[in-house]
Amino acid sequence: MLSLLKLLLPALMPSWRFFKSVDPSPRVEWAMLASAASAPQSWREFRPRPQQLTPLAMLRRMLWNPRWNESLFLVSCAERLTLTPTEHSEQEILRRITAELQRSLPPGACLPYLQFRLVFLDRAEDGGLIKAITYQSEPHLMAGLAAP
């Protein structure tokens, strides 16, 4: 019985040394454009984290949170896009932003073009935040980004 417990204990309480390092994850910001040649007026964070959660909301999120799973997938795509850019990662991010905007914005509020960028936030020695843009997509026509 003791040997079985010794085998199960590492699985139940994993070591944090599993990760080589913990780096900041990229944030996805988006902007809508009137034309492919226009410059973005304002960037907005895609799915910002809530400032506060109630204990009930935390418990519910531990049991069922498909939106967070999709956000983790986006972080994975963003990390891949930063290290080795691929068309697949870019298209996955664009498709999910487009779907979210079409669901959440009122009809007619969407501009025809969408652009996104990846931003890393890091803390400076003086306590301020350093914002580094590591990737910026070309403007894409939103009508061509609908999920297949």
MODELLER restraints for C-alpha pairs under 7 A, 6 or more apart:
rsr = mdl.restraints
at = mdl.atoms
rsr.add(forms.Gaussian(group=physical.xy_distance, feature=features.Distance(at['CA:24:A'], at['CA:120:A']), mean=6.71, stdev=0.5))
rsr.add(forms.Gaussian(group=physical.xy_distance, feature=features.Distance(at['CA:25:A'], at['CA:75:A']), mean=6.87, stdev=0.5))
rsr.add(forms.Gaussian(group=physical.xy_distance, feature=features.Distance(at['CA:25:A'], at['CA:120:A']), mean=6.66, stdev=0.5))
rsr.add(forms.Gaussian(group=physical.xy_distance, feature=features.Distance(at['CA:26:A'], at['CA:75:A']), mean=6.54, stdev=0.5))
rsr.add(forms.Gaussian(group=physical.xy_distance, feature=features.Distance(at['CA:26:A'], at['CA:78:A']), mean=6.47, stdev=0.5))
rsr.add(forms.Gaussian(group=physical.xy_distance, feature=features.Distance(at['CA:26:A'], at['CA:79:A']), mean=6.77, stdev=0.5))
rsr.add(forms.Gaussian(group=physical.xy_distance, feature=features.Distance(at['CA:26:A'], at['CA:118:A']), mean=5.83, stdev=0.5))
rsr.add(forms.Gaussian(group=physical.xy_distance, feature=features.Distance(at['CA:26:A'], at['CA:119:A']), mean=5.41, stdev=0.5))
rsr.add(forms.Gaussian(group=physical.xy_distance, feature=features.Distance(at['CA:26:A'], at['CA:120:A']), mean=4.90, stdev=0.5))
rsr.add(forms.Gaussian(group=physical.xy_distance, feature=features.Distance(at['CA:27:A'], at['CA:118:A']), mean=5.60, stdev=0.5))
rsr.add(forms.Gaussian(group=physical.xy_distance, feature=features.Distance(at['CA:27:A'], at['CA:119:A']), mean=5.12, stdev=0.5))
rsr.add(forms.Gaussian(group=physical.xy_distance, feature=features.Distance(at['CA:27:A'], at['CA:120:A']), mean=6.26, stdev=0.5))
rsr.add(forms.Gaussian(group=physical.xy_distance, feature=features.Distance(at['CA:28:A'], at['CA:45:A']), mean=5.96, stdev=0.5))
rsr.add(forms.Gaussian(group=physical.xy_distance, feature=features.Distance(at['CA:28:A'], at['CA:46:A']), mean=5.53, stdev=0.5))
rsr.add(forms.Gaussian(group=physical.xy_distance, feature=features.Distance(at['CA:28:A'], at['CA:116:A']), mean=6.81, stdev=0.5))
rsr.add(forms.Gaussian(group=physical.xy_distance, feature=features.Distance(at['CA:28:A'], at['CA:117:A']), mean=5.93, stdev=0.5))
rsr.add(forms.Gaussian(group=physical.xy_distance, feature=features.Distance(at['CA:28:A'], at['CA:118:A']), mean=4.91, stdev=0.5))
rsr.add(forms.Gaussian(group=physical.xy_distance, feature=features.Distance(at['CA:28:A'], at['CA:119:A']), mean=6.43, stdev=0.5))
rsr.add(forms.Gaussian(group=physical.xy_distance, feature=features.Distance(at['CA:29:A'], at['CA:43:A']), mean=5.89, stdev=0.5))
rsr.add(forms.Gaussian(group=physical.xy_distance, feature=features.Distance(at['CA:29:A'], at['CA:44:A']), mean=5.17, stdev=0.5))
rsr.add(forms.Gaussian(group=physical.xy_distance, feature=features.Distance(at['CA:29:A'], at['CA:45:A']), mean=4.22, stdev=0.5))
rsr.add(forms.Gaussian(group=physical.xy_distance, feature=features.Distance(at['CA:29:A'], at['CA:46:A']), mean=5.36, stdev=0.5))
rsr.add(forms.Gaussian(group=physical.xy_distance, feature=features.Distance(at['CA:29:A'], at['CA:116:A']), mean=5.53, stdev=0.5))
rsr.add(forms.Gaussian(group=physical.xy_distance, feature=features.Distance(at['CA:29:A'], at['CA:117:A']), mean=5.41, stdev=0.5))
rsr.add(forms.Gaussian(group=physical.xy_distance, feature=features.Distance(at['CA:29:A'], at['CA:118:A']), mean=6.39, stdev=0.5))
rsr.add(forms.Gaussian(group=physical.xy_distance, feature=features.Distance(at['CA:30:A'], at['CA:43:A']), mean=5.42, stdev=0.5))
rsr.add(forms.Gaussian(group=physical.xy_distance, feature=features.Distance(at['CA:30:A'], at['CA:44:A']), mean=5.39, stdev=0.5))
rsr.add(forms.Gaussian(group=physical.xy_distance, feature=features.Distance(at['CA:30:A'], at['CA:45:A']), mean=6.42, stdev=0.5))
rsr.add(forms.Gaussian(group=physical.xy_distance, feature=features.Distance(at['CA:30:A'], at['CA:46:A']), mean=6.55, stdev=0.5))
rsr.add(forms.Gaussian(group=physical.xy_distance, feature=features.Distance(at['CA:30:A'], at['CA:115:A']), mean=5.74, stdev=0.5))
rsr.add(forms.Gaussian(group=physical.xy_distance, feature=features.Distance(at['CA:30:A'], at['CA:116:A']), mean=4.21, stdev=0.5))
rsr.add(forms.Gaussian(group=physical.xy_distance, feature=features.Distance(at['CA:30:A'], at['CA:117:A']), mean=6.46, stdev=0.5))
rsr.add(forms.Gaussian(group=physical.xy_distance, feature=features.Distance(at['CA:31:A'], at['CA:40:A']), mean=5.92, stdev=0.5))
rsr.add(forms.Gaussian(group=physical.xy_distance, feature=features.Distance(at['CA:31:A'], at['CA:42:A']), mean=6.22, stdev=0.5))
rsr.add(forms.Gaussian(group=physical.xy_distance, feature=features.Distance(at['CA:31:A'], at['CA:43:A']), mean=4.99, stdev=0.5))
rsr.add(forms.Gaussian(group=physical.xy_distance, feature=features.Distance(at['CA:31:A'], at['CA:44:A']), mean=6.48, stdev=0.5))
rsr.add(forms.Gaussian(group=physical.xy_distance, feature=features.Distance(at['CA:31:A'], at['CA:114:A']), mean=5.97, stdev=0.5))
rsr.add(forms.Gaussian(group=physical.xy_distance, feature=features.Distance(at['CA:31:A'], at['CA:115:A']), mean=5.43, stdev=0.5))
rsr.add(forms.Gaussian(group=physical.xy_distance, feature=features.Distance(at['CA:31:A'], at['CA:116:A']), mean=6.26, stdev=0.5))
rsr.add(forms.Gaussian(group=physical.xy_distance, feature=features.Distance(at['CA:32:A'], at['CA:40:A']), mean=6.79, stdev=0.5))
rsr.add(forms.Gaussian(group=physical.xy_distance, feature=features.Distance(at['CA:32:A'], at['CA:111:A']), mean=5.65, stdev=0.5))
rsr.add(forms.Gaussian(group=physical.xy_distance, feature=features.Distance(at['CA:32:A'], at['CA:113:A']), mean=5.59, stdev=0.5))
rsr.add(forms.Gaussian(group=physical.xy_distance, feature=features.Distance(at['CA:32:A'], at['CA:114:A']), mean=4.60, stdev=0.5))
rsr.add(forms.Gaussian(group=physical.xy_distance, feature=features.Distance(at['CA:32:A'], at['CA:115:A']), mean=6.34, stdev=0.5))
rsr.add(forms.Gaussian(group=physical.xy_distance, feature=features.Distance(at['CA:33:A'], at['CA:40:A']), mean=6.03, stdev=0.5))
rsr.add(forms.Gaussian(group=physical.xy_distance, feature=features.Distance(at['CA:33:A'], at['CA:111:A']), mean=5.79, stdev=0.5))
rsr.add(forms.Gaussian(group=physical.xy_distance, feature=features.Distance(at['CA:33:A'], at['CA:112:A']), mean=6.55, stdev=0.5))
rsr.add(forms.Gaussian(group=physical.xy_distance, feature=features.Distance(at['CA:33:A'], at['CA:113:A']), mean=4.87, stdev=0.5))
rsr.add(forms.Gaussian(group=physical.xy_distance, feature=features.Distance(at['CA:33:A'], at['CA:114:A']), mean=6.05, stdev=0.5))
rsr.add(forms.Gaussian(group=physical.xy_distance, feature=features.Distance(at['CA:34:A'], at['CA:111:A']), mean=5.50, stdev=0.5))
rsr.add(forms.Gaussian(group=physical.xy_distance, feature=features.Distance(at['CA:34:A'], at['CA:112:A']), mean=5.94, stdev=0.5))
rsr.add(forms.Gaussian(group=physical.xy_distance, feature=features.Distance(at['CA:34:A'], at['CA:113:A']), mean=6.24, stdev=0.5))
rsr.add(forms.Gaussian(group=physical.xy_distance, feature=features.Distance(at['CA:35:A'], at['CA:113:A']), mean=6.22, stdev=0.5))
rsr.add(forms.Gaussian(group=physical.xy_distance, feature=features.Distance(at['CA:36:A'], at['CA:113:A']), mean=6.45, stdev=0.5))
rsr.add(forms.Gaussian(group=physical.xy_distance, feature=features.Distance(at['CA:36:A'], at['CA:139:A']), mean=5.52, stdev=0.5))
rsr.add(forms.Gaussian(group=physical.xy_distance, feature=features.Distance(at['CA:74:A'], at['CA:93:A']), mean=6.25, stdev=0.5))
rsr.add(forms.Gaussian(group=physical.xy_distance, feature=features.Distance(at['CA:77:A'], at['CA:89:A']), mean=5.02, stdev=0.5))
rsr.add(forms.Gaussian(group=physical.xy_distance, feature=features.Distance(at['CA:78:A'], at['CA:118:A']), mean=6.94, stdev=0.5))
rsr.add(forms.Gaussian(group=physical.xy_distance, feature=features.Distance(at['CA:81:A'], at['CA:89:A']), mean=6.08, stdev=0.5))
rsr.add(forms.Gaussian(group=physical.xy_distance, feature=features.Distance(at['CA:81:A'], at['CA:90:A']), mean=6.96, stdev=0.5))
rsr.add(forms.Gaussian(group=physical.xy_distance, feature=features.Distance(at['CA:82:A'], at['CA:134:A']), mean=6.58, stdev=0.5))
rsr.add(forms.Gaussian(group=physical.xy_distance, feature=features.Distance(at['CA:82:A'], at['CA:135:A']), mean=6.52, stdev=0.5))
rsr.add(forms.Gaussian(group=physical.xy_distance, feature=features.Distance(at['CA:94:A'], at['CA:145:A']), mean=6.92, stdev=0.5))
rsr.add(forms.Gaussian(group=physical.xy_distance, feature=features.Distance(at['CA:95:A'], at['CA:145:A']), mean=5.53, stdev=0.5))
rsr.add(forms.Gaussian(group=physical.xy_distance, feature=features.Distance(at['CA:95:A'], at['CA:146:A']), mean=6.31, stdev=0.5))
rsr.add(forms.Gaussian(group=physical.xy_distance, feature=features.Distance(at['CA:95:A'], at['CA:147:A']), mean=6.25, stdev=0.5))
rsr.add(forms.Gaussian(group=physical.xy_distance, feature=features.Distance(at['CA:98:A'], at['CA:142:A']), mean=6.61, stdev=0.5))
rsr.add(forms.Gaussian(group=physical.xy_distance, feature=features.Distance(at['CA:98:A'], at['CA:145:A']), mean=6.80, stdev=0.5))
rsr.add(forms.Gaussian(group=physical.xy_distance, feature=features.Distance(at['CA:99:A'], at['CA:146:A']), mean=6.99, stdev=0.5))
rsr.add(forms.Gaussian(group=physical.xy_distance, feature=features.Distance(at['CA:112:A'], at['CA:141:A']), mean=5.84, stdev=0.5))
rsr.add(forms.Gaussian(group=physical.xy_distance, feature=features.Distance(at['CA:112:A'], at['CA:142:A']), mean=5.71, stdev=0.5))
rsr.add(forms.Gaussian(group=physical.xy_distance, feature=features.Distance(at['CA:113:A'], at['CA:139:A']), mean=5.91, stdev=0.5))
rsr.add(forms.Gaussian(group=physical.xy_distance, feature=features.Distance(at['CA:113:A'], at['CA:140:A']), mean=5.32, stdev=0.5))
rsr.add(forms.Gaussian(group=physical.xy_distance, feature=features.Distance(at['CA:113:A'], at['CA:141:A']), mean=4.52, stdev=0.5))
rsr.add(forms.Gaussian(group=physical.xy_distance, feature=features.Distance(at['CA:113:A'], at['CA:142:A']), mean=5.42, stdev=0.5))
rsr.add(forms.Gaussian(group=physical.xy_distance, feature=features.Distance(at['CA:114:A'], at['CA:139:A']), mean=5.45, stdev=0.5))
rsr.add(forms.Gaussian(group=physical.xy_distance, feature=features.Distance(at['CA:114:A'], at['CA:140:A']), mean=5.27, stdev=0.5))
rsr.add(forms.Gaussian(group=physical.xy_distance, feature=features.Distance(at['CA:114:A'], at['CA:141:A']), mean=6.36, stdev=0.5))
rsr.add(forms.Gaussian(group=physical.xy_distance, feature=features.Distance(at['CA:114:A'], at['CA:142:A']), mean=6.00, stdev=0.5))
rsr.add(forms.Gaussian(group=physical.xy_distance, feature=features.Distance(at['CA:115:A'], at['CA:137:A']), mean=5.82, stdev=0.5))
rsr.add(forms.Gaussian(group=physical.xy_distance, feature=features.Distance(at['CA:115:A'], at['CA:138:A']), mean=6.13, stdev=0.5))
rsr.add(forms.Gaussian(group=physical.xy_distance, feature=features.Distance(at['CA:115:A'], at['CA:139:A']), mean=4.66, stdev=0.5))
rsr.add(forms.Gaussian(group=physical.xy_distance, feature=features.Distance(at['CA:115:A'], at['CA:140:A']), mean=6.34, stdev=0.5))
rsr.add(forms.Gaussian(group=physical.xy_distance, feature=features.Distance(at['CA:116:A'], at['CA:136:A']), mean=6.00, stdev=0.5))
rsr.add(forms.Gaussian(group=physical.xy_distance, feature=features.Distance(at['CA:116:A'], at['CA:137:A']), mean=5.58, stdev=0.5))
rsr.add(forms.Gaussian(group=physical.xy_distance, feature=features.Distance(at['CA:117:A'], at['CA:133:A']), mean=6.99, stdev=0.5))
rsr.add(forms.Gaussian(group=physical.xy_distance, feature=features.Distance(at['CA:117:A'], at['CA:135:A']), mean=5.38, stdev=0.5))
rsr.add(forms.Gaussian(group=physical.xy_distance, feature=features.Distance(at['CA:117:A'], at['CA:136:A']), mean=4.12, stdev=0.5))
rsr.add(forms.Gaussian(group=physical.xy_distance, feature=features.Distance(at['CA:117:A'], at['CA:137:A']), mean=6.07, stdev=0.5))
rsr.add(forms.Gaussian(group=physical.xy_distance, feature=features.Distance(at['CA:118:A'], at['CA:133:A']), mean=5.82, stdev=0.5))
rsr.add(forms.Gaussian(group=physical.xy_distance, feature=features.Distance(at['CA:118:A'], at['CA:134:A']), mean=5.67, stdev=0.5))
rsr.add(forms.Gaussian(group=physical.xy_distance, feature=features.Distance(at['CA:118:A'], at['CA:135:A']), mean=5.11, stdev=0.5))
rsr.add(forms.Gaussian(group=physical.xy_distance, feature=features.Distance(at['CA:118:A'], at['CA:136:A']), mean=6.46, stdev=0.5))
rsr.add(forms.Gaussian(group=physical.xy_distance, feature=features.Distance(at['CA:119:A'], at['CA:131:A']), mean=6.52, stdev=0.5))
rsr.add(forms.Gaussian(group=physical.xy_distance, feature=features.Distance(at['CA:119:A'], at['CA:132:A']), mean=5.54, stdev=0.5))
rsr.add(forms.Gaussian(group=physical.xy_distance, feature=features.Distance(at['CA:119:A'], at['CA:133:A']), mean=4.49, stdev=0.5))
rsr.add(forms.Gaussian(group=physical.xy_distance, feature=features.Distance(at['CA:119:A'], at['CA:134:A']), mean=6.02, stdev=0.5))
rsr.add(forms.Gaussian(group=physical.xy_distance, feature=features.Distance(at['CA:120:A'], at['CA:131:A']), mean=5.82, stdev=0.5))
rsr.add(forms.Gaussian(group=physical.xy_distance, feature=features.Distance(at['CA:120:A'], at['CA:132:A']), mean=5.16, stdev=0.5))
rsr.add(forms.Gaussian(group=physical.xy_distance, feature=features.Distance(at['CA:120:A'], at['CA:133:A']), mean=6.43, stdev=0.5))
rsr.add(forms.Gaussian(group=physical.xy_distance, feature=features.Distance(at['CA:121:A'], at['CA:129:A']), mean=6.41, stdev=0.5))
rsr.add(forms.Gaussian(group=physical.xy_distance, feature=features.Distance(at['CA:121:A'], at['CA:130:A']), mean=5.62, stdev=0.5))
rsr.add(forms.Gaussian(group=physical.xy_distance, feature=features.Distance(at['CA:121:A'], at['CA:131:A']), mean=4.77, stdev=0.5))
rsr.add(forms.Gaussian(group=physical.xy_distance, feature=features.Distance(at['CA:121:A'], at['CA:132:A']), mean=6.48, stdev=0.5))
rsr.add(forms.Gaussian(group=physical.xy_distance, feature=features.Distance(at['CA:122:A'], at['CA:129:A']), mean=5.67, stdev=0.5))
rsr.add(forms.Gaussian(group=physical.xy_distance, feature=features.Distance(at['CA:122:A'], at['CA:130:A']), mean=5.12, stdev=0.5))
rsr.add(forms.Gaussian(group=physical.xy_distance, feature=features.Distance(at['CA:122:A'], at['CA:131:A']), mean=6.65, stdev=0.5))
rsr.add(forms.Gaussian(group=physical.xy_distance, feature=features.Distance(at['CA:123:A'], at['CA:129:A']), mean=4.67, stdev=0.5))
rsr.add(forms.Gaussian(group=physical.xy_distance, feature=features.Distance(at['CA:123:A'], at['CA:130:A']), mean=5.98, stdev=0.5))
rsr.add(forms.Gaussian(group=physical.xy_distance, feature=features.Distance(at['CA:124:A'], at['CA:130:A']), mean=6.15, stdev=0.5))
